[in-house]
Structure formats: structure tokens, C-alpha cells
Amino acid sequence: MLRVRGVHHSYPDGTSSLAILRGVDVDVASGQAVAITGRSGSGKSTLLHIVTGLLVPSEGNVEICGVSLDPSHPAGVGLVRRTHVGLSSPRFGLHQHETVASNVELPLLFGPHRSAKRDRAAAVKEALGRAGIAALASRRARELSTGQAQRVALARAIVKRPALLVVDEPTAALDEETSAEMVALLRALTSDGMAILTATHDPQVSAACDKVAHLADGVLNRMPVSELRSENHRSLSG
Ligand SMILES: Nc1ncnc2c1ncn2[C@@H]1O[C@H](COP(=O)(O)OP(=O)(O)OP(=O)(O)O)[C@@H](O)[C@H]1O
């Protein structure tokens, strides 16, 4: 359901440019979780932003649910993003003074066809339930622990029931036990048919994914998950 082909990306760097991605291919099927690993600065977030249509690649193609993210048709890119993609990233924080429910409702307020208040409330309730934080609905975001806030960010990303969930650093700043809960949550979402692409430094997350690819020098190299699992001592895959 996600198909990335020949993606190159460079950022301007003074008078020249800095090549970050140099021909990246990735496939993620429905119900599959794929992890991208790589050193800090290797380009993982850049790739995720390209996949979600936030960034236009210098070259290459991204297809989601059979529809190409064609930069010459920004309206079409916007529609695919709003319809099929959820993004959870530490770079897009919560509104600290708003309640958890309001934060999760936010993606439902954008786009040409805003649903009725009752339908939005039902969708928020379902997303909070799936993220295991139904009891936090009326709490202010500023009152949450890091782990709770990560779950709220995830609930916000899945509230529209996207076919593709893109998660940047799902366990950043979480302890081992809370990380394991987050991993189990992600696996439960794939069991429901969601496709997940995640960038991570956490071996727990990689070990629970169906495929792992390492980004270095602008290219992705597949890593055998079996090796990661044995390195990680315990299997977290559901
Ligand atoms: N908007 C930008 N303009 C210029 N350079 C950028 C921009 N965004 C990222 N970069 C550079 O591109 C490289 C890759 O950044 P990116 O955030 O994709 O890496 P990453 O692998 O996600 O890192 P981390 O694991 O630390 O989050 C870095 O050298 C970064 O400084």
C-alpha cells in the first residue's frame, strides 16, 4: 500500500546542496510494520516527511493506496494525506493547554468535509480506546507524562483510521516497560490491517517489525529481523 521508488533528496547548503537520500526504495504492505534505522542525521525523518507528503523529494516517486503523490497536483497530495496517512512525530507537539480529546480531534477539523460533532466525538473515543488512554480524555496535555503524551500523539495520528501510519521515534524518551507497551500497541494496529512505517533508534521497536532497513550514506539496506530478535534477547512481536 506504500511504494517508494528512487527517492533522492538534497537540502540547500550555502552555494551547493547536501545530498541526504540517494535512491531509496521502500514497500510497506497493509498489516505490515517496517522500521527504518540509521544514525542521527542519516535522513530518517526526511524520508518520513517525504512519504507523508510534507516534503517534495528532489527526485523519485511515492505511491499510497495506488495514488502517486504528484507535486504538480498539490490538491491531490493534500487529499491523499488527509485520507490515508496519519503522522505521529515528536516534532509536532500537542497543544499543551487543550484537553487530550481536543488534541485528538484536531485532524478531524481540517479538510473540506468536516464531520458532525457527534461523529467526531465517536472517532475520538475510539482512537483513545485503541491507544489505551480513554481515561485521559479530559486531562490537559500539559499534565501528561511523556509516555501518556506519546499515546495521545498516536491517537491523534490514527483518529482518521488511516491506511498508513507513519511514526517518528515512537519510543523516544520512554522507559523500557512503557516502550514495550507502545510496541504492543503498534502491533495491535497492524493486526487491524494498518500499515506502519517507523523511524527508530530503539532495538525493541526494530525487533517487533516485519522488516527493518538501515539508512546509511543515503541508501537503505535491508537487515534480517531474525538477527535483531536474537540480539534483543526477547521477542516483542505480537
Ligand atoms: N530543512 C532542512 N534544511 C537543511 N538541512 C536539513 C533540513 N532538515 C534536515 N536537514 C539535514 O538533513 C540531515 C538529515 O536530517 P534528518 O532529520 O532527516 O535525520 P534523522 O536521521 O531523522 O536524524 P535523527 O535520528 O537525529 O532524528 C541532517 O544533516 C540535517 O541537518
The ligand as a MOL file (V3000), in Angstrom:
LIG
                    3D

  0  0  0     0  0            999 V3000
M  V30 BEGIN CTAB
M  V30 COUNTS 31 33 0 0 0
M  V30 BEGIN ATOM
M  V30 1 N 15.1660 21.7680 6.4120 0
M  V30 2 C 16.4440 21.4020 6.3600 0
M  V30 3 N 17.3620 22.1770 5.7450 0
M  V30 4 C 18.6470 21.8030 5.6630 0
M  V30 5 N 19.1360 20.6330 6.1560 0
M  V30 6 C 18.2630 19.8400 6.7790 0
M  V30 7 C 16.8770 20.1580 6.9310 0
M  V30 8 N 16.2560 19.1420 7.5870 0
M  V30 9 C 17.2090 18.2420 7.8620 0
M  V30 10 N 18.3990 18.6410 7.3760 0
M  V30 11 C 19.6780 17.8980 7.4560 0
M  V30 12 O 19.4830 16.6560 6.8160 0
M  V30 13 C 20.1470 15.6070 7.5260 0
M  V30 14 C 19.1300 14.5090 7.8700 0
M  V30 15 O 18.2150 15.0110 8.8350 0
M  V30 16 P 17.0500 14.0870 9.3920 0
M  V30 17 O 16.3080 14.9040 10.3970 0
M  V30 18 O 16.2770 13.5370 8.2570 0
M  V30 19 O 17.8920 12.9220 10.0960 0
M  V30 20 P 17.4200 11.7640 11.0860 0
M  V30 21 O 18.0460 10.5100 10.5940 0
M  V30 22 O 15.9350 11.7790 11.2120 0
M  V30 23 O 18.0800 12.2240 12.4430 0
M  V30 24 P 17.6130 11.9470 13.9660 0
M  V30 25 O 17.7650 10.4560 14.1980 0
M  V30 26 O 18.5860 12.7640 14.7560 0
M  V30 27 O 16.1910 12.4470 14.0950 0
M  V30 28 C 20.8210 16.2730 8.7170 0
M  V30 29 O 22.1700 16.5320 8.3580 0
M  V30 30 C 20.0730 17.5710 8.8790 0
M  V30 31 O 20.8850 18.5710 9.4360 0
M  V30 END ATOM
M  V30 BEGIN BOND
M  V30 1 1 1 2
M  V30 2 1 2 3
M  V30 3 2 2 7
M  V30 4 2 3 4
M  V30 5 1 4 5
M  V30 6 2 5 6
M  V30 7 1 6 7
M  V30 8 1 6 10
M  V30 9 1 7 8
M  V30 10 2 8 9
M  V30 11 1 9 10
M  V30 12 1 10 11
M  V30 13 1 11 12
M  V30 14 1 11 30
M  V30 15 1 12 13
M  V30 16 1 13 14
M  V30 17 1 13 28
M  V30 18 1 14 15
M  V30 19 1 15 16
M  V30 20 2 16 17
M  V30 21 1 16 18
M  V30 22 1 16 19
M  V30 23 1 19 20
M  V30 24 2 20 21
M  V30 25 1 20 22
M  V30 26 1 20 23
M  V30 27 1 23 24
M  V30 28 2 24 25
M  V30 29 1 24 26
M  V30 30 1 24 27
M  V30 31 1 28 29
M  V30 32 1 28 30
M  V30 33 1 30 31
M  V30 END BOND
M  V30 END CTAB
M  END
